[in-house]
């Protein structure tokens, strides 16, 4: 199964350089890395990254992060995947460069 992490281009560059992603400032505040299912990712992009002109959406293989993955209820938005620990580059199976939040749904395979 795939889950998705939405990143700013600078976050993706740092992820690639480091070989892992330790989280955004918001992830650090929460204590885990926020991800979305395929069904959730477009709405998440619009809600959180609506003003960003460019995004990078990475598809993460849940089997690679299984030990640190938890599906948890979010405030009024359903159950979301959260990773407790860094995301290794090896978990990323696809990278989608997207021209803004409104284009996320069309950019990802169904």
N, CA, C and O atoms as a printed pandas DataFrame, in Angstrom:
     atom_number atom_name residue_name chain_id  residue_number  x_coord  y_coord  z_coord
0              1         N          UNK        A               1    0.844   -1.181    0.000
1              2        CA          UNK        A               1    0.000    0.000    0.000
2              3         C          UNK        A               1    0.891    1.245    0.000
3              4         O          UNK        A               1    1.972    1.256    0.587
4              5         N          UNK        A               2    0.409    2.288   -0.671
5              6        CA          UNK        A               2    1.147    3.545   -0.698
6              7         C          UNK        A               2    0.431    4.602    0.130
7              8         O          UNK        A               2   -0.798    4.671    0.158
8              9         N          UNK        A               3    1.229    5.421    0.801
9             10        CA          UNK        A               3    0.746    6.615    1.475
10            11         C          UNK        A               3    1.596    7.766    0.961
11            12         O          UNK        A               3    2.626    7.535    0.327
12            13         N          UNK        A               4    1.185    8.996    1.221
13            14        CA          UNK        A               4    1.813   10.141    0.575
14            15         C          UNK        A               4    2.245   11.208    1.572
15            16         O          UNK        A               4    1.546   11.510    2.539
16            17         N          UNK        A               5    3.420   11.768    1.304
17            18        CA          UNK        A               5    3.937   12.898    2.064
18            19         C          UNK        A               5    4.060   14.070    1.105
19            20         O          UNK        A               5    4.672   13.952    0.043
20            21         N          UNK        A               6    3.480   15.195    1.479
21            22        CA          UNK        A               6    3.560   16.409    0.679
22            23         C          UNK        A               6    4.717   17.244    1.226
23            24         O          UNK        A               6    4.804   17.508    2.425
24            25         N          UNK        A               7    5.588   17.644    0.329
25            26        CA          UNK        A               7    6.786   18.389    0.717
26            27         C          UNK        A               7    6.932   19.654   -0.119
27            28         O          UNK        A               7    6.461   19.724   -1.254
28            29         N          UNK        A               8    7.580   20.634    0.453
29            30        CA          UNK        A               8    8.030   21.780   -0.318
30            31         C          UNK        A               8    9.261   21.337   -1.104
31            32         O          UNK        A               8    9.954   20.419   -0.667
32            33         N          UNK        A               9    9.553   21.949   -2.234
33            34        CA          UNK        A               9   10.736   21.549   -2.998
34            35         C          UNK        A               9   12.027   21.580   -2.171
35            36         O          UNK        A               9   12.879   20.707   -2.335
36            37         N          UNK        A              10   12.180   22.559   -1.297
37            38        CA          UNK        A              10   13.391   22.630   -0.458
38            39         C          UNK        A              10   13.451   21.459    0.519
39            40         O          UNK        A              10   14.536   20.961    0.819
40            41         N          UNK        A              11   12.295   21.016    1.020
41            42        CA          UNK        A              11   12.266   19.853    1.916
42            43         C          UNK        A              11   12.656   18.582    1.158
43            44         O          UNK        A              11   13.367   17.730    1.690
44            45         N          UNK        A              12   12.189   18.462   -0.081
45            46        CA          UNK        A              12   12.546   17.295   -0.875
46            47         C          UNK        A              12   14.053   17.280   -1.169
47            48         O          UNK        A              12   14.687   16.227   -1.102
48            49         N          UNK        A              13   14.615   18.431   -1.491
49            50        CA          UNK        A              13   16.059   18.507   -1.751
50            51         C          UNK        A              13   16.848   18.073   -0.523
51            52         O          UNK        A              13   17.828   17.337   -0.638
52            53         N          UNK        A              14   16.418   18.532    0.658
53            54        CA          UNK        A              14   17.099   18.140    1.901
54            55         C          UNK        A              14   16.907   16.650    2.180
55            56         O          UNK        A              14   17.829   15.988    2.657
56            57         N          UNK        A              15   15.726   16.121    1.890
57            58        CA          UNK        A              15   15.416   14.697    2.053
58            59         C          UNK        A              15   16.387   13.880    1.196
59            60         O          UNK        A              15   17.004   12.930    1.678
60            61         N          UNK        A              16   16.514   14.256   -0.069
61            62        CA          UNK        A              16   17.414   13.531   -0.969
62            63         C          UNK        A              16   18.866   13.607   -0.499
63            64         O          UNK        A              16   19.582   12.606   -0.511
64            65         N          UNK        A              17   19.288   14.783   -0.093
65            66        CA          UNK        A              17   20.674   14.964    0.362
66            67         C          UNK        A              17   20.980   14.115    1.593
67            68         O          UNK        A              17   22.043   13.500    1.685
68            69         N          UNK        A              18   20.040   14.087    2.536
69            70        CA          UNK        A              18   20.255   13.372    3.799
70            71         C          UNK        A              18   19.963   11.871    3.694
71            72         O          UNK        A              18   20.451   11.080    4.501
72            73         N          UNK        A              19   19.172   11.492    2.703
73            74        CA          UNK        A              19   18.775   10.089    2.593
74            75         C          UNK        A              19   17.650    9.715    3.543
75            76         O          UNK        A              19   17.309    8.542    3.695
76            77         N          UNK        A              20   17.083   10.722    4.174
77            78        CA          UNK        A              20   15.961   10.506    5.091
78            79         C          UNK        A              20   15.294   11.853    5.352
79            80         O          UNK        A              20   15.884   12.910    5.127
80            81         N          UNK        A              21   14.053   11.793    5.832
81            82        CA          UNK        A              21   13.315   13.003    6.176
82            83         C          UNK        A              21   12.916   12.902    7.641
83            84         O          UNK        A              21   12.229   11.968    8.054
84            85         N          UNK        A              22   13.358   13.877    8.412
85            86        CA          UNK        A              22   13.072   13.882    9.847
86            87         C          UNK        A              22   11.824   14.676   10.207
87            88         O          UNK        A              22   11.446   14.740   11.376
88            89         N          UNK        A              23   11.188   15.277    9.219
89            90        CA          UNK        A              23    9.943   15.994    9.462
90            91         C          UNK        A              23   10.053   17.481    9.251
91            92         O          UNK        A              23   11.130   18.069    9.349
92            93         N          UNK        A              24    8.914   18.080    8.958
93            94        CA          UNK        A              24    8.791   19.527    8.823
94            95         C          UNK        A              24    8.659   20.134   10.218
95            96         O          UNK        A              24    8.520   19.402   11.198
96            97         N          UNK        A              25    8.702   21.454   10.317
97            98        CA          UNK        A              25    8.459   22.067   11.633
98            99         C          UNK        A              25    7.115   21.638   12.236
99           100         O          UNK        A              25    7.026   21.416   13.444
100          101         N          UNK        A              26    6.080   21.521   11.418
101          102        CA          UNK        A              26    4.771   21.079   11.916
102          103         C          UNK        A              26    4.831   19.632   12.400
103          104         O          UNK        A              26    4.234   19.290   13.421
104          105         N          UNK        A              27    5.556   18.779   11.663
105          106        CA          UNK        A              27    5.732   17.389   12.091
106          107         C          UNK        A              27    6.430   17.341   13.450
107          108         O          UNK        A              27    6.039   16.573   14.329
108          109         N          UNK        A              28    7.457   18.159   13.615
109          110        CA          UNK        A              28    8.198   18.186   14.886
110          111         C          UNK        A              28    7.286   18.597   16.039
111          112         O          UNK        A              28    7.350   18.015   17.122
112          113         N          UNK        A              29    6.433   19.603   15.809
113          114        CA          UNK        A              29    5.488   20.037   16.845
114          115         C          UNK        A              29    4.532   18.909   17.222
115          116         O          UNK        A              29    4.162   18.767   18.388
116          117         N          UNK        A              30    4.137   18.114   16.240
117          118        CA          UNK        A              30    3.174   17.033   16.465
118          119         C          UNK        A              30    3.811   15.790   17.073
119          120         O          UNK        A              30    3.132   15.001   17.731
120          121         N          UNK        A              31    5.109   15.612   16.857
121          122        CA          UNK        A              31    5.791   14.428   17.375
122          123         C          UNK        A              31    5.794   13.250   16.415
123          124         O          UNK        A              31    6.198   12.149   16.786
124          125         N          UNK        A              32    5.348   13.471   15.190
125          126        CA          UNK        A              32    5.331   12.428   14.165
126          127         C          UNK        A              32    5.284   13.092   12.799
127          128         O          UNK        A              32    5.033   14.292   12.686
128          129         N          UNK        A              33    5.530   12.296   11.762
129          130        CA          UNK        A              33    5.465   12.800   10.390
130          131         C          UNK        A              33    4.068   12.527    9.851
131          132         O          UNK        A              33    3.599   11.389    9.837
132          133         N          UNK        A              34    3.417   13.597    9.408
133          134        CA          UNK        A              34    2.066   13.523    8.852
134          135         C          UNK        A              34    2.118   13.010    7.421
135          136         O          UNK        A              34    2.908   13.494    6.611
136          137         N          UNK        A              35    1.284   12.039    7.114
137          138        CA          UNK        A              35    1.122   11.543    5.750
138          139         C          UNK        A              35   -0.363   11.439    5.453
139          140         O          UNK        A              35   -1.199   11.663    6.329
140          141         N          UNK        A              36   -0.683   11.100    4.219
141          142        CA          UNK        A              36   -2.078   10.960    3.808
142          143         C          UNK        A              36   -2.243    9.723    2.949
143          144         O          UNK        A              36   -1.305    9.290    2.280
144          145         N          UNK        A              37   -3.443    9.156    2.971
145          146        CA          UNK        A              37   -3.787    8.090    2.040
146          147         C          UNK        A              37   -4.046    8.729    0.676
147          148         O          UNK        A              37   -4.087    9.954    0.559
148          149         N          UNK        A              38   -4.219    7.906   -0.345
149          150        CA          UNK        A              38   -4.518    8.442   -1.681
150          151         C          UNK        A              38   -5.807    9.235   -1.653
151          152         O          UNK        A              38   -5.915   10.269   -2.311
152          153         N          UNK        A              39   -6.777    8.768   -0.906
153          154        CA          UNK        A              39   -8.072    9.438   -0.830
154          155         C          UNK        A              39   -7.992   10.769   -0.086
155          156         O          UNK        A              39   -8.840   11.636   -0.295
156          157         N          UNK        A              40   -6.999   10.948    0.769
157          158        CA          UNK        A              40   -6.880   12.151    1.604
158          159         C          UNK        A              40   -5.928   13.197    1.055
159          160         O          UNK        A              40   -6.033   14.369    1.417
160          161         N          UNK        A              41   -5.004   12.807    0.194
161          162        CA          UNK        A              41   -3.875   13.668   -0.134
162          163         C          UNK        A              41   -4.276   14.966   -0.844
163          164         O          UNK        A              41   -3.675   16.006   -0.576
164          165         N          UNK        A              42   -5.255   14.942   -1.725
165          166        CA          UNK        A              42   -5.653   16.168   -2.427
166          167         C          UNK        A              42   -6.235   17.198   -1.459
167          168         O          UNK        A              42   -5.897   18.380   -1.525
168          169         N          UNK        A              43   -7.105   16.748   -0.568
169          170        CA          UNK        A              43   -7.691   17.664    0.414
170          171         C          UNK        A              43   -6.631   18.202    1.372
171          172         O          UNK        A              43   -6.665   19.373    1.753
172          173         N          UNK        A              44   -5.692   17.341    1.758
173          174        CA          UNK        A              44   -4.593   17.784    2.622
174          175         C          UNK        A              44   -3.770   18.850    1.918
175          176         O          UNK        A              44   -3.413   19.859    2.526
176          177         N          UNK        A              45   -3.469   18.640    0.656
177          178        CA          UNK        A              45   -2.689   19.618   -0.109
178          179         C          UNK        A              45   -3.392   20.966   -0.137
179          180         O          UNK        A              45   -2.758   21.996    0.097
180          181         N          UNK        A              46   -4.672   20.978   -0.416
181          182        CA          UNK        A              46   -5.419   22.239   -0.467
182          183         C          UNK        A              46   -5.500   22.910    0.899
183          184         O          UNK        A              46   -5.367   24.130    1.005
184          185         N          UNK        A              47   -5.717   22.119    1.939
185          186        CA          UNK        A              47   -5.869   22.664    3.286
186          187         C          UNK        A              47   -4.561   23.227    3.832
187          188         O          UNK        A              47   -4.556   24.294    4.446
188          189         N          UNK        A              48   -3.460   22.525    3.615
189          190        CA          UNK        A              48   -2.196   22.895    4.250
190          191         C          UNK        A              48   -1.265   23.670    3.318
191          192         O          UNK        A              48   -0.506   24.525    3.774
192          193         N          UNK        A              49   -1.318   23.378    2.018
193          194        CA          UNK        A              49   -0.348   23.949    1.079
194          195         C          UNK        A              49   -1.018   24.756   -0.034
195          196         O          UNK        A              49   -0.440   24.921   -1.108
196          197         N          UNK        A              50   -2.216   25.252    0.208
197          198        CA          UNK        A              50   -2.989   25.946   -0.819
198          199         C          UNK        A              50   -2.284   27.098   -1.499
199          200         O          UNK        A              50   -2.529   27.354   -2.678
200          201         N          UNK        A              51   -1.421   27.797   -0.795
201          202        CA          UNK        A              51   -0.741   28.951   -1.368
202          203         C          UNK        A              51    0.611   28.666   -1.987
203          204         O          UNK        A              51    1.271   29.583   -2.477
204          205         N          UNK        A              52    1.033   27.426   -1.973
205          206        CA          UNK        A              52    2.360   27.082   -2.497
206          207         C          UNK        A              52    2.308   26.864   -4.012
207          208         O          UNK        A              52    1.437   26.143   -4.497
208          209         N          UNK        A              53    3.223   27.475   -4.763
209          210        CA          UNK        A              53    3.197   27.332   -6.218
210          211         C          UNK        A              53    3.728   25.993   -6.734
211          212         O          UNK        A              53    3.416   25.585   -7.853
212          213         N          UNK        A              54    4.525   25.319   -5.921
213          214        CA          UNK        A              54    5.095   24.037   -6.341
214          215         C          UNK        A              54    5.205   23.116   -5.135
215          216         O          UNK        A              54    5.597   23.536   -4.047
216          217         N          UNK        A              55    4.854   21.862   -5.348
217          218        CA          UNK        A              55    4.938   20.856   -4.296
218          219         C          UNK        A              55    5.622   19.605   -4.840
219          220         O          UNK        A              55    5.676   19.383   -6.049
220          221         N          UNK        A              56    6.136   18.807   -3.933
221          222        CA          UNK        A              56    6.647   17.491   -4.273
222          223         C          UNK        A              56    5.860   16.506   -3.413
223          224         O          UNK        A              56    5.861   16.599   -2.185
224          225         N          UNK        A              57    5.191   15.566   -4.069
225          226        CA          UNK        A              57    4.415   14.560   -3.356
226          227         C          UNK        A              57    5.129   13.227   -3.558
227          228         O          UNK        A              57    5.282   12.748   -4.681
228          229         N          UNK        A              58    5.560   12.646   -2.450
229          230        CA          UNK        A              58    6.260   11.366   -2.545
230          231         C          UNK        A              58    5.332   10.245   -2.095
231          232         O          UNK        A              58    4.598   10.366   -1.114
232          233         N          UNK        A              59    5.393    9.152   -2.848
233          234        CA          UNK        A              59    4.642    7.952   -2.504
234          235         C          UNK        A              59    5.534    7.077   -1.636
235          236         O          UNK        A              59    6.661    6.758   -2.012
236          237         N          UNK        A              60    5.026    6.694   -0.482
237          238        CA          UNK        A              60    5.786    5.928    0.508
238          239         C          UNK        A              60    5.188    4.532    0.629
239          240         O          UNK        A              60    3.977    4.374    0.789
240          241         N          UNK        A              61    6.039    3.536    0.553
241          242        CA          UNK        A              61    5.630    2.141    0.701
242          243         C          UNK        A              61    5.423    1.842    2.186
243          244         O          UNK        A              61    6.362    1.927    2.978
244          245         N          UNK        A              62    4.205    1.495    2.556
245          246        CA          UNK        A              62    3.898    1.254    3.964
246          247         C          UNK        A              62    4.670    0.073    4.537
247          248         O          UNK        A              62    4.920    0.029    5.742
248          249         N          UNK        A              63    5.050   -0.877    3.705
249          250        CA          UNK        A              63    5.806   -2.032    4.214
250          251         C          UNK        A              63    7.184   -1.618    4.730
251          252         O          UNK        A              63    7.696   -2.207    5.682
252          253         N          UNK        A              64    7.778   -0.612    4.103
253          254        CA          UNK        A              64    9.116   -0.165    4.513
254          255         C          UNK        A              64    9.059    0.562    5.861
255          256         O          UNK        A              64   10.011    0.497    6.639
256          257         N          UNK        A              65    7.958    1.246    6.139
257          258        CA          UNK        A              65    7.836    2.017    7.394
258          259         C          UNK        A              65    6.890    1.353    8.391
259          260         O          UNK        A              65    6.467    1.989    9.357
260          261         N          UNK        A              66    6.558    0.098    8.172
261          262        CA          UNK        A              66    5.543   -0.597    8.973
262          263         C          UNK        A              66    5.786   -0.511   10.474
263          264         O          UNK        A              66    4.837   -0.350   11.242
264          265         N          UNK        A              67    7.037   -0.616   10.905
265          266        CA          UNK        A              67    7.319   -0.612   12.347
266          267         C          UNK        A              67    7.044    0.734   13.007
267          268         O          UNK        A              67    6.759    0.790   14.203
268          269         N          UNK        A              68    7.126    1.815   12.241
269          270        CA          UNK        A              68    6.920    3.148   12.829
270          271         C          UNK        A              68    5.608    3.796   12.382
271          272         O          UNK        A              68    5.344    4.947   12.727
272          273         N          UNK        A              69    4.789    3.078   11.625
273          274        CA          UNK        A              69    3.537    3.606   11.079
274          275         C          UNK        A              69    2.364    3.316   12.009
275          276         O          UNK        A              69    2.181    2.196   12.485
276          277         N          UNK        A              70    1.579    4.360   12.250
277          278        CA          UNK        A              70    0.321    4.216   13.005
278          279         C          UNK        A              70   -0.765    4.979   12.270
279          280         O          UNK        A              70   -0.542    6.085   11.779
280          281         N          UNK        A              71   -1.931    4.381   12.200
281          282        CA          UNK        A              71   -3.096    5.066   11.647
282          283         C          UNK        A              71   -3.866    5.634   12.829
283          284         O          UNK        A              71   -4.340    4.896   13.693
284          285         N          UNK        A              72   -3.983    6.958   12.853
285          286        CA          UNK        A              72   -4.583    7.617   14.019
286          287         C          UNK        A              72   -5.643    8.625   13.602
287          288         O          UNK        A              72   -5.572    9.247   12.542
288          289         N          UNK        A              73   -6.621    8.758   14.476
289          290        CA          UNK        A              73   -7.702    9.699   14.227
290          291         C          UNK        A              73   -7.201   11.134   14.328
291          292         O          UNK        A              73   -6.441   11.492   15.228
292          293         N          UNK        A              74   -7.646   11.929   13.391
293          294        CA          UNK        A              74   -7.315   13.352   13.367
294          295         C          UNK        A              74   -8.576   14.131   13.720
295          296         O          UNK        A              74   -9.688   13.619   13.595
296          297         N          UNK        A              75   -8.399   15.334   14.147
297          298        CA          UNK        A              75   -9.556   16.149   14.526
298          299         C          UNK        A              75  -10.519   16.313   13.361
299          300         O          UNK        A              75  -10.240   17.068   12.429
300          301         N          UNK        A              76  -11.628   15.627   13.401
301          302        CA          UNK        A              76  -12.727   15.751   12.441
302          303         C          UNK        A              76  -12.354   15.471   10.990
303          304         O          UNK        A              76  -13.109   15.841   10.090
304          305         N          UNK        A              77  -11.236   14.842   10.739
305          306        CA          UNK        A              77  -10.842   14.602    9.347
306          307         C          UNK        A              77  -10.594   13.126    9.053
307          308         O          UNK        A              77  -10.103   12.799    7.972
308          309         N          UNK        A              78  -10.910   12.246    9.959
309          310        CA          UNK        A              78  -10.740   10.830    9.710
310          311         C          UNK        A              78   -9.458   10.268   10.284
311          312         O          UNK        A              78   -8.828   10.880   11.147
312          313         N          UNK        A              79   -9.082    9.114    9.807
313          314        CA          UNK        A              79   -7.908    8.393   10.298
314          315         C          UNK        A              79   -6.779    8.576    9.285
315          316         O          UNK        A              79   -6.925    8.265    8.103
316          317         N          UNK        A              80   -5.642    9.092    9.780
317          318        CA          UNK        A              80   -4.496    9.410    8.923
318          319         C          UNK        A              80   -3.287    8.571    9.301
319          320         O          UNK        A              80   -3.144    8.158   10.452
320          321         N          UNK        A              81   -2.411    8.318    8.322
321          322        CA          UNK        A              81   -1.154    7.631    8.621
322          323         C          UNK        A              81   -0.129    8.596    9.215
323          324         O          UNK        A              81    0.079    9.693    8.696
324          325         N          UNK        A              82    0.499    8.178   10.294
325          326        CA          UNK        A              82    1.557    8.947   10.948
326          327         C          UNK        A              82    2.772    8.050   11.115
327          328         O          UNK        A              82    2.642    6.884   11.487
328          329         N          UNK        A              83    3.941    8.587   10.843
329          330        CA          UNK        A              83    5.183    7.837   11.013
330          331         C          UNK        A              83    5.931    8.418   12.199
331          332         O          UNK        A              83    6.215    9.614   12.243
332          333         N          UNK        A              84    6.242    7.572   13.146
333          334        CA          UNK        A              84    6.980    7.961   14.352
334          335         C          UNK        A              84    8.447    7.593   14.155
335          336         O          UNK        A              84    8.879    6.491   14.493
336          337         N          UNK        A              85    9.183    8.518   13.612
337          338        CA          UNK        A              85   10.586    8.314   13.284
338          339         C          UNK        A              85   10.852    8.892   11.916
339          340         O          UNK        A              85    9.933    9.391   11.265
340          341         N          UNK        A              86   12.090    8.834   11.467
341          342        CA          UNK        A              86   12.416    9.396   10.159
342          343         C          UNK        A              86   11.864    8.540    9.020
343          344         O          UNK        A              86   11.690    7.329    9.153
344          345         N          UNK        A              87   11.596    9.201    7.906
345          346        CA          UNK        A              87   11.228    8.496    6.687
346          347         C          UNK        A              87   12.514    8.203    5.923
347          348         O          UNK        A              87   13.216    9.138    5.539
348          349         N          UNK        A              88   12.841    6.946    5.693
349          350        CA          UNK        A              88   14.043    6.645    4.916
350          351         C          UNK        A              88   13.782    6.858    3.420
351          352         O          UNK        A              88   12.668    6.641    2.945
352          353         N          UNK        A              89   14.788    7.271    2.701
353          354        CA          UNK        A              89   14.666    7.470    1.244
354          355         C          UNK        A              89   14.244    6.162    0.578
355          356         O          UNK        A              89   13.546    6.179   -0.435
356          357         N          UNK        A              90   14.658    5.049    1.135
357          358        CA          UNK        A              90   14.311    3.743    0.564
358          359         C          UNK        A              90   12.807    3.461    0.591
359          360         O          UNK        A              90   12.340    2.573   -0.123
360          361         N          UNK        A              91   12.044    4.194    1.398
361          362        CA          UNK        A              91   10.591    4.001    1.460
362          363         C          UNK        A              91    9.868    4.707    0.322
363          364         O          UNK        A              91    8.704    4.410    0.051
364          365         N          UNK        A              92   10.542    5.636   -0.345
365          366        CA          UNK        A              92    9.926    6.430   -1.414
366          367         C          UNK        A              92    9.984    5.642   -2.721
367          368         O          UNK        A              92   11.063    5.312   -3.214
368          369         N          UNK        A              93    8.806    5.347   -3.273
369          370        CA          UNK        A              93    8.736    4.561   -4.501
370          371         C          UNK        A              93    8.368    5.393   -5.726
371          372         O          UNK        A              93    8.487    4.920   -6.856
372          373         N          UNK        A              94    7.919    6.635   -5.508
373          374        CA          UNK        A              94    7.606    7.528   -6.620
374          375         C          UNK        A              94    7.672    8.970   -6.124
375          376         O          UNK        A              94    7.375    9.263   -4.966
376          377         N          UNK        A              95    8.066    9.854   -7.024
377          378        CA          UNK        A              95    8.172   11.280   -6.716
378          379         C          UNK        A              95    7.365   12.035   -7.763
379          380         O          UNK        A              95    7.567   11.855   -8.964
380          381         N          UNK        A              96    6.456   12.876   -7.301
381          382        CA          UNK        A              96    5.591   13.644   -8.195
382          383         C          UNK        A              96    5.812   15.135   -7.934
383          384         O          UNK        A              96    5.503   15.633   -6.851
384          385         N          UNK        A              97    6.341   15.833   -8.920
385          386        CA          UNK        A              97    6.487   17.289   -8.833
386          387         C          UNK        A              97    5.183   17.881   -9.359
387          388         O          UNK        A              97    4.748   17.580  -10.471
388          389         N          UNK        A              98    4.575   18.723   -8.539
389          390        CA          UNK        A              98    3.227   19.193   -8.829
390          391         C          UNK        A              98    3.182   20.718   -8.806
391          392         O          UNK        A              98    3.771   21.354   -7.932
392          393         N          UNK        A              99    2.479   21.293   -9.774
393          394        CA          UNK        A              99    2.340   22.744   -9.874
394          395         C          UNK        A              99    1.205   23.220   -8.973
395          396         O          UNK        A              99    0.158   23.644   -9.463
396          397         N          UNK        A             100    1.407   23.152   -7.669
397          398        CA          UNK        A             100    0.443   23.661   -6.706
398          399         C          UNK        A             100   -0.550   22.626   -6.215
399          400         O          UNK        A             100   -0.716   21.558   -6.805
400          401         N          UNK        A             101   -1.200   22.972   -5.122
401          402        CA          UNK        A             101   -2.090   22.050   -4.426
402          403         C          UNK        A             101   -3.278   21.598   -5.274
403          404         O          UNK        A             101   -3.702   20.447   -5.173
404          405         N          UNK        A             102   -3.813   22.478   -6.097
405          406        CA          UNK        A             102   -4.983   22.126   -6.900
406          407         C          UNK        A             102   -4.674   21.032   -7.923
407          408         O          UNK        A             102   -5.593   20.372   -8.407
408          409         N          UNK        A             103   -3.402   20.828   -8.260
409          410        CA          UNK        A             103   -3.021   19.837   -9.270
410          411         C          UNK        A             103   -2.678   18.473   -8.679
411          412         O          UNK        A             103   -2.406   17.534   -9.428
412          413         N          UNK        A             104   -2.684   18.343   -7.363
413          414        CA          UNK        A             104   -2.244   17.093   -6.732
414          415         C          UNK        A             104   -3.107   15.903   -7.143
415          416         O          UNK        A             104   -2.564   14.857   -7.499
416          417         N          UNK        A             105   -4.402   16.029   -7.107
417          418        CA          UNK        A             105   -5.267   14.889   -7.404
418          419         C          UNK        A             105   -5.021   14.339   -8.807
419          420         O          UNK        A             105   -4.965   13.124   -8.996
420          421         N          UNK        A             106   -4.875   15.217   -9.778
421          422        CA          UNK        A             106   -4.659   14.781  -11.153
422          423         C          UNK        A             106   -3.248   14.242  -11.384
423          424         O          UNK        A             106   -3.038   13.467  -12.317
424          425         N          UNK        A             107   -2.284   14.632  -10.563
425          426        CA          UNK        A             107   -0.893   14.228  -10.755
426          427         C          UNK        A             107   -0.603   12.824  -10.256
427          428         O          UNK        A             107    0.376   12.209  -10.679
428          429         N          UNK        A             108   -1.430   12.311   -9.370
429          430        CA          UNK        A             108   -1.168   11.004   -8.761
430          431         C          UNK        A             108   -1.991    9.912   -9.425
431          432         O          UNK        A             108   -3.147   10.136   -9.786
432          433         N          UNK        A             109   -1.401    8.730   -9.589
433          434        CA          UNK        A             109   -2.184    7.624  -10.164
434          435         C          UNK        A             109   -3.280    7.184   -9.207
435          436         O          UNK        A             109   -3.172    7.364   -7.994
436          437         N          UNK        A             110   -4.297    6.626   -9.745
437          438        CA          UNK        A             110   -5.425    6.118   -8.939
438          439         C          UNK        A             110   -5.222    4.665   -8.627
439          440         O          UNK        A             110   -6.057    4.054   -7.961
